[in-house]
Amino acid sequence: MTTNLNWFVLIWAGIIDSINPCAIGVMVFLLAFLVESNKKPIELLKHGLVYLLAVFLTYLLAGVLLLPIIQSLWNFSANAYLAFAAIIGIFGLLEIKEYFRPGETSILEIPPRYSIMIKKRKHKILESYPMTFLLGAFVAIVELPCTGAVYLAILALMSKAWVSVSNIVMLIAYNILFILPLIIILFLFYRWMKSEIILEKVDKYKPYMRLATWILLLVLAAWMISFAYL
C-alpha cells in the first residue's frame, strides 16, 4: 500500500510546524538559563545539541509508534478520514482564534504546571547531559498538544502504508525540518544573539506563525475530506 502523502506536502508541513512558538519559546528559555549559569559557550552548544537530539528522537519514536495504531484503529475508511479532518479542523480553529485573540487558548501552550516545574528545577535538570536529554524528551511529550496537530495530520495521511522504509525516511525528514529552526537559534545564540532579541522576534511574528499553521491545518483537513470521497 502507498501513502497518501507526498514530499511537497511533507516538506511544507515540516517547515510551518517548525516555527511553532511553543518549541522556540522553550528552547530560548533553556539557552538563557545556560547563559545565566555562566556555562562556557561550548558547553551551551553541547547542552543545546543534546536537548535537540532528545526532541528529535522522541518525536520520531512517537511517529513510529502511532503509525500502526492509527492504521489499526481506523482502517482507512471514509469515516476515518472525516474524523481526522474534524480533529485537525478543531485545532485549526484554535490557531486562528489565537491569531485574533492571543493568549486565550491554553491547549496551544505547554501546560502551566509543567512550565512551573521546569523553571523551579532548572538548576538540577541542566546539570548533566543525561538530564538535559531527559528534559528534551519530557518537553517533546508535554508540548505535543501545542505542536502535535500538524504531526497528527501527517501521520494520518502517511499511515495507509503502515510502517515502511519510505515512511521512516519521511518521518526522519519531517523531524529534521521540525528541529531545524531550533538548531539555527542554537547556533545564533552560541555566536552572538541574546535571548531577549530572539524572544522579541518570536513575540513579534507569533501571530503570523499561528496564521500559517491555521492555513496548513485547513489545507490538510480539506485534503483528508477529499480522500474520504475518492
Secondary structure as the mmCIF struct_conf table of DSSP 4:
data_model
#
loop_
_struct_conf.conf_type_id
_struct_conf.id
_struct_conf.beg_label_comp_id
_struct_conf.beg_label_asym_id
_struct_conf.beg_label_seq_id
_struct_conf.end_label_comp_id
_struct_conf.end_label_asym_id
_struct_conf.end_label_seq_id
BEND BEND1 ASN A 4 ASN A 4
HELX_RH_AL_P HELX_RH_AL_P1 TRP A 7 SER A 18
TURN_TY1_P TURN_TY1_P1 ILE A 19 ILE A 19
HELX_RH_AL_P HELX_RH_AL_P2 PRO A 21 GLU A 36
TURN_TY1_P TURN_TY1_P2 SER A 37 ASN A 38
HELX_RH_AL_P HELX_RH_AL_P3 PRO A 41 TRP A 74
TURN_TY1_P TURN_TY1_P3 ASN A 75 PHE A 76
HELX_RH_AL_P HELX_RH_AL_P4 ALA A 78 PHE A 100
BEND BEND2 ARG A 101 ARG A 101
TURN_TY1_P TURN_TY1_P4 PRO A 102 GLY A 103
HELX_RH_3T_P HELX_RH_3T_P1 SER A 106 LEU A 108
BEND BEND3 GLU A 109 GLU A 109
HELX_RH_AL_P HELX_RH_AL_P5 PRO A 112 LYS A 120
TURN_TY1_P TURN_TY1_P5 ARG A 121 ARG A 121
HELX_RH_AL_P HELX_RH_AL_P6 LYS A 122 ILE A 125
TURN_TY1_P TURN_TY1_P6 LEU A 126 LEU A 126
BEND BEND4 GLU A 127 SER A 128
HELX_RH_AL_P HELX_RH_AL_P7 TYR A 129 VAL A 142
TURN_TY1_P TURN_TY1_P7 GLU A 143 GLU A 143
HELX_RH_AL_P HELX_RH_AL_P8 LEU A 144 MET A 158
HELX_RH_3T_P HELX_RH_3T_P2 SER A 159 ALA A 161
BEND BEND5 VAL A 163 VAL A 163
HELX_RH_AL_P HELX_RH_AL_P9 VAL A 165 ARG A 191
TURN_TY1_P TURN_TY1_P8 TRP A 192 TRP A 192
HELX_RH_AL_P HELX_RH_AL_P10 SER A 195 ALA A 228
TURN_TY1_P TURN_TY1_P9 TYR A 229 TYR A 229
#
